[in-house]
Amino acid sequence: LQWLRNPGPQHEKRTLFGDMVCFLFITPLATVSGWLCLRGAVDHLHFSSRLEAVGLIALTVALFTIYLFWTLVSFRYHCRLYHEWRRTNQRVILLTPTPANVPRNQQSLLGLQSLKRSSKETIV
């Protein structure tokens, strides 16, 4: 979520949003199309020519191959972008132990300040 809120390149976010929309539309369409092709192939095997059935099966295999290829390439692309973002956008705060001579109430205030800052940063 921090990557989506980051005011970095908007092109990457638009690409992710576009791929998510395409995935949500293409997945049901590919499923229904594959099911219809297979049902047609079964009907052609029982009632008419085997050549049409083989063509429908080949169409189903091609459809799912293209769908899986697009899904894997898109997923790999977005994972690569995310890992590149994590590698280049690291925020680290080094917490040092508080000295023993600081009063107790000031130690708790120092602790609260570090908690407020840590919402977007990694504490080491």
C-alpha positions as CSV (number, residue, x, y, z in Angstrom):
1,L,0.0,0.0,0.0
2,Q,2.9,2.3,0.7
3,W,4.0,1.9,-3.0
4,L,0.5,3.0,-4.2
5,R,0.6,6.1,-1.9
6,N,4.1,7.0,-2.9
7,P,4.1,10.1,-5.2
8,G,6.5,8.4,-7.6
9,P,6.0,7.6,-11.3
10,Q,2.2,7.6,-12.2
11,H,2.9,5.5,-15.3
12,E,3.6,2.4,-13.1
13,K,0.4,2.9,-11.1
14,R,-1.7,3.4,-14.3
15,T,-0.2,0.2,-15.7
16,L,-1.0,-1.8,-12.6
17,F,-4.6,-0.4,-12.5
18,G,-5.0,-1.2,-16.3
19,D,-3.7,-4.7,-15.9
20,M,-6.0,-5.3,-12.9
21,V,-9.0,-4.2,-14.9
22,C,-8.0,-6.3,-17.9
23,F,-7.5,-9.3,-15.6
24,L,-10.9,-8.9,-14.1
25,F,-12.6,-8.7,-17.5
26,I,-10.4,-11.2,-19.4
27,T,-10.6,-14.0,-16.8
28,P,-14.3,-14.6,-17.0
29,L,-14.3,-14.1,-20.8
30,A,-11.5,-16.7,-21.2
31,T,-13.2,-19.1,-18.9
32,V,-16.6,-18.9,-20.7
33,S,-15.0,-19.0,-24.1
34,G,-12.9,-22.1,-23.2
35,W,-16.0,-23.8,-21.8
36,L,-18.0,-23.1,-24.9
37,C,-15.3,-24.3,-27.2
38,L,-14.9,-27.5,-25.2
39,R,-18.7,-28.1,-25.2
40,G,-18.8,-27.5,-28.9
41,A,-15.9,-30.0,-29.4
42,V,-17.8,-32.6,-27.3
43,D,-20.9,-32.1,-29.4
44,H,-19.0,-32.3,-32.6
45,L,-17.3,-35.5,-31.5
46,H,-20.7,-37.1,-30.8
47,F,-22.8,-35.8,-33.7
48,S,-20.6,-34.6,-36.6
49,S,-17.1,-34.3,-37.8
50,R,-14.0,-34.9,-35.8
51,L,-12.1,-32.3,-37.7
52,E,-14.3,-29.5,-36.3
53,A,-13.9,-30.9,-32.8
54,V,-10.1,-31.0,-33.1
55,G,-10.2,-27.4,-34.3
56,L,-12.2,-26.3,-31.3
57,I,-9.9,-28.1,-28.9
58,A,-6.9,-26.4,-30.6
59,L,-8.7,-23.1,-30.3
60,T,-9.2,-23.7,-26.6
61,V,-5.6,-24.6,-26.0
62,A,-4.4,-21.5,-27.9
63,L,-6.8,-19.3,-25.9
64,F,-5.6,-20.6,-22.6
65,T,-2.0,-20.5,-23.6
66,I,-2.3,-16.8,-24.6
67,Y,-4.2,-16.0,-21.4
68,L,-1.6,-17.8,-19.1
69,F,1.3,-16.2,-21.0
70,W,-0.2,-12.7,-20.6
71,T,-1.0,-13.3,-16.9
72,L,2.5,-14.5,-16.1
73,V,4.3,-11.7,-18.1
74,S,2.1,-9.1,-16.4
75,F,2.6,-10.5,-12.9
76,R,6.3,-10.8,-13.4
77,Y,6.5,-7.2,-14.7
78,H,4.7,-5.8,-11.7
79,C,6.7,-8.0,-9.2
80,R,9.9,-6.6,-10.8
81,L,8.6,-3.0,-10.5
82,Y,7.7,-3.7,-6.8
83,H,11.1,-5.2,-6.0
84,E,12.9,-2.3,-7.8
85,W,10.8,0.2,-5.8
86,R,11.6,-1.6,-2.5
87,R,15.3,-1.6,-3.4
88,T,15.4,2.1,-4.1
89,N,13.0,3.5,-1.6
90,Q,14.2,2.4,1.8
91,R,13.7,4.6,4.8
92,V,15.6,3.6,7.8
93,I,15.7,5.2,11.3
94,L,18.5,4.1,13.7
95,L,17.2,4.1,17.3
96,T,19.9,4.5,19.9
97,P,19.5,3.6,23.5
98,T,18.5,6.5,25.7
99,P,21.0,7.5,28.3
100,A,20.4,6.4,31.9
101,N,20.5,10.0,33.3
102,V,17.4,11.1,31.3
103,P,14.3,11.3,33.6
104,R,11.6,8.7,33.1
105,N,9.0,11.1,31.7
106,Q,11.4,12.4,29.0
107,Q,12.1,8.8,27.9
108,S,8.4,8.1,27.3
109,L,8.2,11.3,25.3
110,L,11.1,10.3,23.2
111,G,9.5,6.9,22.6
112,L,6.2,8.6,21.4
113,Q,8.1,10.7,19.0
114,S,9.8,7.7,17.4
115,L,6.5,5.9,17.1
116,K,5.0,8.9,15.3
117,R,7.8,9.0,12.8
118,S,7.9,5.2,12.2
119,S,4.6,5.1,10.3
120,K,6.4,5.5,6.9
121,E,9.9,4.3,7.9
122,T,11.6,1.1,8.9
123,I,13.0,1.0,12.4
124,V,16.2,-0.9,12.8
